[in-house]
Amino acid sequence: MSKFEPDEVDPKQYEVSRRRFLRNAGVAASVPLLGGMMEVLTERGAAASTFHDESNPLFAKHPSYKFTFVNHVTTNSFFTPTQYGMADAATILGIPKPLWTGSTTSSVSQMVTAFDQAIAAGVNGIASSLIDPVAFNRPTDNALSKGIPVISYNADEPGNNRLAYVGQNNVTAGAAAAARIVKLVKKGALVGMVIATPGSGNIQPRINGALPVFKKAGLDTAVVDGGALEPGEITAVEAWYTGHKDVKFLYSVDDGDAVAVADTIKKYNLKGKVGGSGWDVEVPVLQGVKSGELDFTIDQQSYLQGFVPTIQLFLYAISGGLMKPCNTDTGLGFVTSANVAPYLAHATRFEGSGVAETSYVPPSAIAY
């Protein structure tokens, strides 16, 4: 079991509103994930509406900082918890919810336009997924020259001058997924690598990381282009399978294609004959793991990809630039039939399956 895999859910669960939680419990004394950057958060017991009360401050009185998130598929369900994360962080900090903008179809030009509009609006910080190796360099440099910090999230390009990256290491994650797959198929087997948008900076690295592992194991590979929109991915994967019935494993690198793989395996009664894997923890993907259509999926903690950039941009602003954003790996957790139950046990904002603010008792032990 991976040290990132969660333990069983404690049966004692309870819900409280965010307002009651903030009033009665305060905010955690520190969050190691942020590299010590949240040490200033102490148990002050203040609701969001009283954050600026100098008789009981959480932070010094501050402006209502405005941040913008530029995204490549704004309506994709993967980013539902990302939006909850940025909204929840904003509530804790007492600032407006960041603007969510960009493209619905991974259009780089639309994203760059949204990026430029944020700069023109004079926002206090920008978080952007960098799905192209060069297109975001100019707007990033332009923002930095105007004193606007830029953080990348979910997808990164090391040639960009952004201050930090918050997200999964997609290359090593792809290699880790491939290492699991090679144990499930024989040498010479065909693996279909299913990707929504080939070449995109957020998911192509998962293919790139897997390929050397597959090659070393003596497996044949083929790229399956699923398309950017989720409904079309099911049709694309089914069509590819019917023309390649010798395939032994379908490796998907995004949540939409994970659903398509699970549906294809179920529709054609392939369980036990063709393996499948997913990415991310959308409920249909988790159900595919539970029912056995998918051997595993990968949790990269989408919620943190909204929460952490918001916190880091805020701390940069309020510290006058002294609290510089830092790279944050949001993790690589394998979700299998052995540990999928906690993900499906209750709906939460943290995985995007629920809307209400919830608080649960942590597990009594942590797997390592």
TORKOL-4160 file (C-alpha; in steps of 0.2 Angstrom, whole numbers, padded with zeros to 4 digits, m for minus):
368
<pt num="1" X="0000" Y="0000" Z="0000"/>
<pt num="2" X="0007" Y="0017" Z="m0005"/>
<pt num="3" X="0010" Y="0029" Z="0010"/>
<pt num="4" X="m0002" Y="0041" Z="0001"/>
<pt num="5" X="m0017" Y="0029" Z="0002"/>
<pt num="6" X="m0030" Y="0034" Z="0015"/>
<pt num="7" X="m0035" Y="0022" Z="0029"/>
<pt num="8" X="m0053" Y="0017" Z="0031"/>
<pt num="9" X="m0065" Y="0030" Z="0036"/>
<pt num="10" X="m0069" Y="0032" Z="0054"/>
<pt num="11" X="m0088" Y="0028" Z="0057"/>
<pt num="12" X="m0090" Y="0044" Z="0068"/>
<pt num="13" X="m0093" Y="0058" Z="0056"/>
<pt num="14" X="m0101" Y="0075" Z="0058"/>
<pt num="15" X="m0105" Y="0090" Z="0048"/>
<pt num="16" X="m0103" Y="0108" Z="0054"/>
<pt num="17" X="m0105" Y="0124" Z="0043"/>
<pt num="18" X="m0089" Y="0133" Z="0038"/>
<pt num="19" X="m0095" Y="0148" Z="0049"/>
<pt num="20" X="m0097" Y="0137" Z="0065"/>
<pt num="21" X="m0080" Y="0129" Z="0061"/>
<pt num="22" X="m0071" Y="0145" Z="0060"/>
<pt num="23" X="m0080" Y="0152" Z="0075"/>
<pt num="24" X="m0077" Y="0137" Z="0087"/>
<pt num="25" X="m0061" Y="0129" Z="0080"/>
<pt num="26" X="m0051" Y="0142" Z="0071"/>
<pt num="27" X="m0039" Y="0138" Z="0058"/>
<pt num="28" X="m0025" Y="0125" Z="0060"/>
<pt num="29" X="m0009" Y="0131" Z="0068"/>
<pt num="30" X="0001" Y="0126" Z="0053"/>
<pt num="31" X="0000" Y="0117" Z="0036"/>
<pt num="32" X="0016" Y="0107" Z="0032"/>
<pt num="33" X="0011" Y="0107" Z="0014"/>
<pt num="34" X="0014" Y="0125" Z="0012"/>
<pt num="35" X="0031" Y="0123" Z="0019"/>
<pt num="36" X="0028" Y="0133" Z="0035"/>
<pt num="37" X="0021" Y="0148" Z="0026"/>
<pt num="38" X="0005" Y="0147" Z="0036"/>
<pt num="39" X="0013" Y="0148" Z="0054"/>
<pt num="40" X="0004" Y="0164" Z="0056"/>
<pt num="41" X="m0013" Y="0155" Z="0056"/>
<pt num="42" X="m0016" Y="0152" Z="0075"/>
<pt num="43" X="m0032" Y="0147" Z="0084"/>
<pt num="44" X="m0040" Y="0164" Z="0086"/>
<pt num="45" X="m0058" Y="0158" Z="0084"/>
<pt num="46" X="m0065" Y="0171" Z="0072"/>
<pt num="47" X="m0078" Y="0170" Z="0058"/>
<pt num="48" X="m0074" Y="0176" Z="0041"/>
<pt num="49" X="m0084" Y="0191" Z="0044"/>
<pt num="50" X="m0073" Y="0196" Z="0058"/>
<pt num="51" X="m0056" Y="0194" Z="0051"/>
<pt num="52" X="m0053" Y="0212" Z="0050"/>
<pt num="53" X="m0057" Y="0215" Z="0068"/>
<pt num="54" X="m0041" Y="0222" Z="0075"/>
<pt num="55" X="m0046" Y="0217" Z="0093"/>
<pt num="56" X="m0045" Y="0198" Z="0087"/>
<pt num="57" X="m0035" Y="0198" Z="0071"/>
<pt num="58" X="m0030" Y="0183" Z="0061"/>
<pt num="59" X="m0020" Y="0194" Z="0050"/>
<pt num="60" X="m0017" Y="0213" Z="0050"/>
<pt num="61" X="m0030" Y="0223" Z="0042"/>
<pt num="62" X="m0028" Y="0221" Z="0023"/>
<pt num="63" X="m0036" Y="0225" Z="0006"/>
<pt num="64" X="m0048" Y="0214" Z="m0002"/>
<pt num="65" X="m0035" Y="0206" Z="m0014"/>
<pt num="66" X="m0041" Y="0201" Z="m0031"/>
<pt num="67" X="m0034" Y="0185" Z="m0039"/>
<pt num="68" X="m0038" Y="0177" Z="m0056"/>
<pt num="69" X="m0037" Y="0158" Z="m0060"/>
<pt num="70" X="m0034" Y="0155" Z="m0079"/>
<pt num="71" X="m0039" Y="0137" Z="m0084"/>
<pt num="72" X="m0039" Y="0127" Z="m0099"/>
<pt num="73" X="m0055" Y="0117" Z="m0097"/>
<pt num="74" X="m0066" Y="0128" Z="m0086"/>
<pt num="75" X="m0081" Y="0117" Z="m0086"/>
<pt num="76" X="m0072" Y="0100" Z="m0083"/>
<pt num="77" X="m0078" Y="0091" Z="m0068"/>
<pt num="78" X="m0060" Y="0088" Z="m0062"/>
<pt num="79" X="m0059" Y="0106" Z="m0058"/>
<pt num="80" X="m0074" Y="0107" Z="m0047"/>
<pt num="81" X="m0064" Y="0104" Z="m0031"/>
<pt num="82" X="m0051" Y="0116" Z="m0037"/>
<pt num="83" X="m0064" Y="0130" Z="m0037"/>
<pt num="84" X="m0070" Y="0124" Z="m0020"/>
<pt num="85" X="m0052" Y="0125" Z="m0014"/>
<pt num="86" X="m0049" Y="0143" Z="m0020"/>
<pt num="87" X="m0066" Y="0149" Z="m0013"/>
<pt num="88" X="m0063" Y="0141" Z="0004"/>
<pt num="89" X="m0046" Y="0148" Z="0005"/>
<pt num="90" X="m0053" Y="0165" Z="0001"/>
<pt num="91" X="m0066" Y="0164" Z="0014"/>
<pt num="92" X="m0053" Y="0159" Z="0027"/>
<pt num="93" X="m0043" Y="0174" Z="0022"/>
<pt num="94" X="m0057" Y="0186" Z="0021"/>
<pt num="95" X="m0055" Y="0191" Z="0002"/>
<pt num="96" X="m0066" Y="0189" Z="m0013"/>
<pt num="97" X="m0067" Y="0172" Z="m0022"/>
<pt num="98" X="m0054" Y="0172" Z="m0036"/>
<pt num="99" X="m0061" Y="0174" Z="m0054"/>
<pt num="100" X="m0062" Y="0158" Z="m0063"/>
<pt num="101" X="m0059" Y="0161" Z="m0082"/>
<pt num="102" X="m0050" Y="0154" Z="m0097"/>
<pt num="103" X="m0056" Y="0141" Z="m0110"/>
<pt num="104" X="m0068" Y="0127" Z="m0111"/>
<pt num="105" X="m0059" Y="0118" Z="m0125"/>
<pt num="106" X="m0040" Y="0120" Z="m0121"/>
<pt num="107" X="m0039" Y="0135" Z="m0132"/>
<pt num="108" X="m0022" Y="0143" Z="m0129"/>
<pt num="109" X="m0027" Y="0159" Z="m0137"/>
<pt num="110" X="m0042" Y="0161" Z="m0126"/>
<pt num="111" X="m0032" Y="0157" Z="m0111"/>
<pt num="112" X="m0019" Y="0170" Z="m0116"/>
<pt num="113" X="m0033" Y="0183" Z="m0118"/>
<pt num="114" X="m0040" Y="0179" Z="m0101"/>
<pt num="115" X="m0022" Y="0181" Z="m0094"/>
<pt num="116" X="m0020" Y="0198" Z="m0102"/>
<pt num="117" X="m0037" Y="0204" Z="m0096"/>
<pt num="118" X="m0032" Y="0200" Z="m0078"/>
<pt num="119" X="m0016" Y="0210" Z="m0080"/>
<pt num="120" X="m0026" Y="0225" Z="m0088"/>
<pt num="121" X="m0038" Y="0224" Z="m0073"/>
<pt num="122" X="m0024" Y="0226" Z="m0061"/>
<pt num="123" X="m0027" Y="0210" Z="m0051"/>
<pt num="124" X="m0016" Y="0206" Z="m0036"/>
<pt num="125" X="m0011" Y="0189" Z="m0042"/>
<pt num="126" X="m0013" Y="0176" Z="m0056"/>
<pt num="127" X="m0013" Y="0157" Z="m0056"/>
<pt num="128" X="m0013" Y="0149" Z="m0073"/>
<pt num="129" X="m0012" Y="0131" Z="m0079"/>
<pt num="130" X="0003" Y="0132" Z="m0092"/>
<pt num="131" X="m0002" Y="0120" Z="m0106"/>
<pt num="132" X="0009" Y="0127" Z="m0119"/>
<pt num="133" X="0028" Y="0128" Z="m0118"/>
<pt num="134" X="0030" Y="0146" Z="m0125"/>
<pt num="135" X="0013" Y="0155" Z="m0126"/>
<pt num="136" X="0012" Y="0160" Z="m0108"/>
<pt num="137" X="0030" Y="0167" Z="m0107"/>
<pt num="138" X="0025" Y="0184" Z="m0113"/>
<pt num="139" X="0010" Y="0187" Z="m0102"/>
<pt num="140" X="0019" Y="0180" Z="m0087"/>
<pt num="141" X="0034" Y="0192" Z="m0089"/>
<pt num="142" X="0022" Y="0206" Z="m0092"/>
<pt num="143" X="0013" Y="0202" Z="m0076"/>
<pt num="144" X="0029" Y="0201" Z="m0066"/>
<pt num="145" X="0035" Y="0217" Z="m0073"/>
<pt num="146" X="0019" Y="0226" Z="m0066"/>
<pt num="147" X="0022" Y="0218" Z="m0049"/>
<pt num="148" X="0008" Y="0204" Z="m0051"/>
<pt num="149" X="0014" Y="0187" Z="m0045"/>
<pt num="150" X="0011" Y="0172" Z="m0056"/>
<pt num="151" X="0009" Y="0154" Z="m0050"/>
<pt num="152" X="0006" Y="0139" Z="m0061"/>
<pt num="153" X="m0005" Y="0125" Z="m0056"/>
<pt num="154" X="m0010" Y="0108" Z="m0063"/>
<pt num="155" X="0001" Y="0111" Z="m0078"/>
<pt num="156" X="0018" Y="0118" Z="m0078"/>
<pt num="157" X="0032" Y="0123" Z="m0090"/>
<pt num="158" X="0049" Y="0125" Z="m0083"/>
<pt num="159" X="0054" Y="0138" Z="m0096"/>
<pt num="160" X="0041" Y="0150" Z="m0089"/>
<pt num="161" X="0046" Y="0163" Z="m0076"/>
<pt num="162" X="0031" Y="0159" Z="m0065"/>
<pt num="163" X="0036" Y="0160" Z="m0046"/>
<pt num="164" X="0031" Y="0142" Z="m0042"/>
<pt num="165" X="0021" Y="0127" Z="m0047"/>
<pt num="166" X="0007" Y="0119" Z="m0037"/>
<pt num="167" X="0002" Y="0102" Z="m0044"/>
<pt num="168" X="0007" Y="0084" Z="m0047"/>
<pt num="169" X="0024" Y="0080" Z="m0056"/>
<pt num="170" X="0015" Y="0073" Z="m0071"/>
<pt num="171" X="0031" Y="0064" Z="m0078"/>
<pt num="172" X="0035" Y="0054" Z="m0063"/>
<pt num="173" X="0016" Y="0050" Z="m0060"/>
<pt num="174" X="0015" Y="0043" Z="m0078"/>
<pt num="175" X="0031" Y="0032" Z="m0075"/>
<pt num="176" X="0023" Y="0026" Z="m0059"/>
<pt num="177" X="0007" Y="0022" Z="m0067"/>
<pt num="178" X="0016" Y="0012" Z="m0081"/>
<pt num="179" X="0026" Y="0003" Z="m0068"/>
<pt num="180" X="0010" Y="m0004" Z="m0061"/>
<pt num="181" X="0003" Y="m0008" Z="m0078"/>
<pt num="182" X="0018" Y="m0019" Z="m0084"/>
<pt num="183" X="0015" Y="m0030" Z="m0069"/>
<pt num="184" X="m0003" Y="m0034" Z="m0076"/>
<pt num="185" X="0001" Y="m0038" Z="m0094"/>
<pt num="186" X="0013" Y="m0050" Z="m0104"/>
<pt num="187" X="0028" Y="m0044" Z="m0114"/>
<pt num="188" X="0023" Y="m0039" Z="m0132"/>
<pt num="189" X="0005" Y="m0034" Z="m0127"/>
<pt num="190" X="m0003" Y="m0019" Z="m0134"/>
<pt num="191" X="m0007" Y="m0004" Z="m0122"/>
<pt num="192" X="m0019" Y="0010" Z="m0128"/>
<pt num="193" X="m0014" Y="0026" Z="m0121"/>
<pt num="194" X="m0029" Y="0037" Z="m0120"/>
<pt num="195" X="m0027" Y="0056" Z="m0119"/>
<pt num="196" X="m0040" Y="0070" Z="m0121"/>
<pt num="197" X="m0028" Y="0082" Z="m0130"/>
<pt num="198" X="m0011" Y="0076" Z="m0136"/>
<pt num="199" X="0003" Y="0088" Z="m0133"/>
<pt num="200" X="m0006" Y="0098" Z="m0119"/>
<pt num="201" X="0006" Y="0102" Z="m0105"/>
<pt num="202" X="m0005" Y="0095" Z="m0092"/>
<pt num="203" X="m0007" Y="0078" Z="m0098"/>
<pt num="204" X="0005" Y="0074" Z="m0112"/>
<pt num="205" X="0019" Y="0072" Z="m0098"/>
<pt num="206" X="0009" Y="0057" Z="m0091"/>
<pt num="207" X="0012" Y="0049" Z="m0108"/>
<pt num="208" X="0030" Y="0054" Z="m0109"/>
<pt num="209" X="0033" Y="0047" Z="m0092"/>
<pt num="210" X="0025" Y="0031" Z="m0096"/>
<pt num="211" X="0033" Y="0027" Z="m0113"/>
<pt num="212" X="0051" Y="0023" Z="m0107"/>
<pt num="213" X="0043" Y="0011" Z="m0094"/>
<pt num="214" X="0032" Y="0002" Z="m0107"/>
<pt num="215" X="0047" Y="0001" Z="m0120"/>
<pt num="216" X="0059" Y="m0006" Z="m0107"/>
<pt num="217" X="0045" Y="m0019" Z="m0103"/>
<pt num="218" X="0044" Y="m0024" Z="m0121"/>
<pt num="219" X="0026" Y="m0018" Z="m0123"/>
<pt num="220" X="0018" Y="m0011" Z="m0139"/>
<pt num="221" X="0009" Y="0006" Z="m0137"/>
<pt num="222" X="m0003" Y="0017" Z="m0147"/>
<pt num="223" X="m0010" Y="0034" Z="m0143"/>
<pt num="224" X="m0029" Y="0036" Z="m0143"/>
<pt num="225" X="m0035" Y="0054" Z="m0145"/>
<pt num="226" X="m0051" Y="0056" Z="m0134"/>
<pt num="227" X="m0054" Y="0074" Z="m0137"/>
<pt num="228" X="m0056" Y="0089" Z="m0126"/>
<pt num="229" X="m0075" Y="0087" Z="m0122"/>
<pt num="230" X="m0080" Y="0073" Z="m0110"/>
<pt num="231" X="m0096" Y="0066" Z="m0120"/>
<pt num="232" X="m0085" Y="0063" Z="m0136"/>
<pt num="233" X="m0072" Y="0053" Z="m0126"/>
<pt num="234" X="m0083" Y="0038" Z="m0124"/>
<pt num="235" X="m0087" Y="0037" Z="m0142"/>
<pt num="236" X="m0068" Y="0039" Z="m0147"/>
<pt num="237" X="m0062" Y="0026" Z="m0135"/>
<pt num="238" X="m0076" Y="0013" Z="m0140"/>
<pt num="239" X="m0072" Y="0017" Z="m0159"/>
<pt num="240" X="m0053" Y="0014" Z="m0156"/>
<pt num="241" X="m0056" Y="m0002" Z="m0146"/>
<pt num="242" X="m0067" Y="m0010" Z="m0160"/>
<pt num="243" X="m0053" Y="m0008" Z="m0172"/>
<pt num="244" X="m0040" Y="m0014" Z="m0160"/>
<pt num="245" X="m0047" Y="m0029" Z="m0151"/>
<pt num="246" X="m0030" Y="m0036" Z="m0148"/>
<pt num="247" X="m0027" Y="m0022" Z="m0135"/>
<pt num="248" X="m0023" Y="m0029" Z="m0117"/>
<pt num="249" X="m0023" Y="m0013" Z="m0107"/>
<pt num="250" X="m0031" Y="0004" Z="m0109"/>
<pt num="251" X="m0021" Y="0017" Z="m0099"/>
<pt num="252" X="m0030" Y="0034" Z="m0098"/>
<pt num="253" X="m0022" Y="0050" Z="m0092"/>
<pt num="254" X="m0037" Y="0061" Z="m0088"/>
<pt num="255" X="m0053" Y="0059" Z="m0079"/>
<pt num="256" X="m0065" Y="0060" Z="m0094"/>
<pt num="257" X="m0055" Y="0047" Z="m0103"/>
<pt num="258" X="m0055" Y="0036" Z="m0088"/>
<pt num="259" X="m0074" Y="0036" Z="m0088"/>
<pt num="260" X="m0073" Y="0032" Z="m0106"/>
<pt num="261" X="m0061" Y="0017" Z="m0103"/>
<pt num="262" X="m0072" Y="0010" Z="m0089"/>
<pt num="263" X="m0088" Y="0012" Z="m0100"/>
<pt num="264" X="m0080" Y="0003" Z="m0114"/>
<pt num="265" X="m0074" Y="m0012" Z="m0103"/>
<pt num="266" X="m0091" Y="m0013" Z="m0096"/>
<pt num="267" X="m0101" Y="m0012" Z="m0112"/>
<pt num="268" X="m0090" Y="m0025" Z="m0121"/>
<pt num="269" X="m0089" Y="m0037" Z="m0106"/>
<pt num="270" X="m0070" Y="m0035" Z="m0106"/>
<pt num="271" X="m0067" Y="m0036" Z="m0087"/>
<pt num="272" X="m0053" Y="m0049" Z="m0084"/>
<pt num="273" X="m0048" Y="m0048" Z="m0102"/>
<pt num="274" X="m0043" Y="m0030" Z="m0105"/>
<pt num="275" X="m0036" Y="m0020" Z="m0090"/>
<pt num="276" X="m0040" Y="m0002" Z="m0088"/>
<pt num="277" X="m0033" Y="0013" Z="m0077"/>
<pt num="278" X="m0040" Y="0030" Z="m0074"/>
<pt num="279" X="m0034" Y="0047" Z="m0068"/>
<pt num="280" X="m0042" Y="0058" Z="m0054"/>
<pt num="281" X="m0056" Y="0054" Z="m0042"/>
<pt num="282" X="m0072" Y="0059" Z="m0051"/>
<pt num="283" X="m0086" Y="0048" Z="m0044"/>
<pt num="284" X="m0089" Y="0038" Z="m0060"/>
<pt num="285" X="m0070" Y="0035" Z="m0060"/>
<pt num="286" X="m0071" Y="0029" Z="m0042"/>
<pt num="287" X="m0086" Y="0018" Z="m0046"/>
<pt num="288" X="m0076" Y="0010" Z="m0061"/>
<pt num="289" X="m0062" Y="0005" Z="m0048"/>
<pt num="290" X="m0075" Y="m0002" Z="m0036"/>
<pt num="291" X="m0084" Y="m0012" Z="m0049"/>
<pt num="292" X="m0067" Y="m0018" Z="m0057"/>
<pt num="293" X="m0068" Y="m0010" Z="m0074"/>
<pt num="294" X="m0053" Y="0000" Z="m0068"/>
<pt num="295" X="m0038" Y="m0008" Z="m0060"/>
<pt num="296" X="m0033" Y="0009" Z="m0052"/>
<pt num="297" X="m0034" Y="0028" Z="m0053"/>
<pt num="298" X="m0023" Y="0042" Z="m0047"/>
<pt num="299" X="m0027" Y="0055" Z="m0034"/>
<pt num="300" X="m0018" Y="0072" Z="m0037"/>
<pt num="301" X="m0029" Y="0081" Z="m0025"/>
<pt num="302" X="m0037" Y="0094" Z="m0036"/>
<pt num="303" X="m0044" Y="0104" Z="m0021"/>
<pt num="304" X="m0026" Y="0109" Z="m0016"/>
<pt num="305" X="m0023" Y="0115" Z="m0033"/>
<pt num="306" X="m0035" Y="0129" Z="m0029"/>
<pt num="307" X="m0033" Y="0131" Z="m0011"/>
<pt num="308" X="m0014" Y="0132" Z="m0010"/>
<pt num="309" X="m0011" Y="0145" Z="m0024"/>
<pt num="310" X="m0024" Y="0156" Z="m0016"/>
<pt num="311" X="m0015" Y="0155" Z="0001"/>
<pt num="312" X="0002" Y="0158" Z="m0007"/>
<pt num="313" X="m0004" Y="0173" Z="m0017"/>
<pt num="314" X="m0012" Y="0181" Z="m0002"/>
<pt num="315" X="0004" Y="0178" Z="0009"/>
<pt num="316" X="0015" Y="0186" Z="m0005"/>
<pt num="317" X="0003" Y="0201" Z="m0005"/>
<pt num="318" X="0001" Y="0204" Z="0013"/>
<pt num="319" X="0020" Y="0201" Z="0017"/>
<pt num="320" X="0026" Y="0214" Z="0004"/>
<pt num="321" X="0033" Y="0200" Z="m0007"/>
<pt num="322" X="0044" Y="0192" Z="0007"/>
<pt num="323" X="0033" Y="0176" Z="0008"/>
<pt num="324" X="0038" Y="0170" Z="m0009"/>
<pt num="325" X="0027" Y="0156" Z="m0017"/>
<pt num="326" X="0035" Y="0139" Z="m0016"/>
<pt num="327" X="0033" Y="0123" Z="m0027"/>
<pt num="328" X="0020" Y="0112" Z="m0020"/>
<pt num="329" X="0018" Y="0094" Z="m0026"/>
<pt num="330" X="0000" Y="0089" Z="m0023"/>
<pt num="331" X="0004" Y="0071" Z="m0022"/>
<pt num="332" X="0003" Y="0054" Z="m0031"/>
<pt num="333" X="m0010" Y="0042" Z="m0023"/>
<pt num="334" X="m0015" Y="0026" Z="m0031"/>
<pt num="335" X="m0034" Y="0022" Z="m0028"/>
<pt num="336" X="m0037" Y="0003" Z="m0029"/>
<pt num="337" X="m0051" Y="m0008" Z="m0024"/>
<pt num="338" X="m0043" Y="m0010" Z="m0008"/>
<pt num="339" X="m0044" Y="0008" Z="m0003"/>
<pt num="340" X="m0058" Y="0016" Z="m0014"/>
<pt num="341" X="m0071" Y="0014" Z="0000"/>
<pt num="342" X="m0067" Y="0030" Z="0009"/>
<pt num="343" X="m0068" Y="0041" Z="m0007"/>
<pt num="344" X="m0086" Y="0034" Z="m0010"/>
<pt num="345" X="m0091" Y="0034" Z="0009"/>
<pt num="346" X="m0097" Y="0052" Z="0009"/>
<pt num="347" X="m0099" Y="0067" Z="m0002"/>
<pt num="348" X="m0086" Y="0081" Z="0000"/>
<pt num="349" X="m0080" Y="0097" Z="m0008"/>
<pt num="350" X="m0062" Y="0090" Z="m0006"/>
<pt num="351" X="m0065" Y="0077" Z="m0020"/>
<pt num="352" X="m0079" Y="0087" Z="m0029"/>
<pt num="353" X="m0093" Y="0075" Z="m0025"/>
<pt num="354" X="m0102" Y="0087" Z="m0013"/>
<pt num="355" X="m0106" Y="0105" Z="m0011"/>
<pt num="356" X="m0109" Y="0108" Z="0007"/>
<pt num="357" X="m0095" Y="0112" Z="0019"/>
<pt num="358" X="m0091" Y="0096" Z="0029"/>
<pt num="359" X="m0080" Y="0091" Z="0043"/>
<pt num="360" X="m0076" Y="0073" Z="0047"/>
<pt num="361" X="m0066" Y="0064" Z="0061"/>
<pt num="362" X="m0049" Y="0059" Z="0054"/>
<pt num="363" X="m0044" Y="0041" Z="0053"/>
<pt num="364" X="m0038" Y="0033" Z="0069"/>
<pt num="365" X="m0022" Y="0027" Z="0060"/>
<pt num="366" X="m0013" Y="0032" Z="0045"/>
<pt num="367" X="m0006" Y="0020" Z="0032"/>
<pt num="368" X="0013" Y="0022" Z="0028"/>
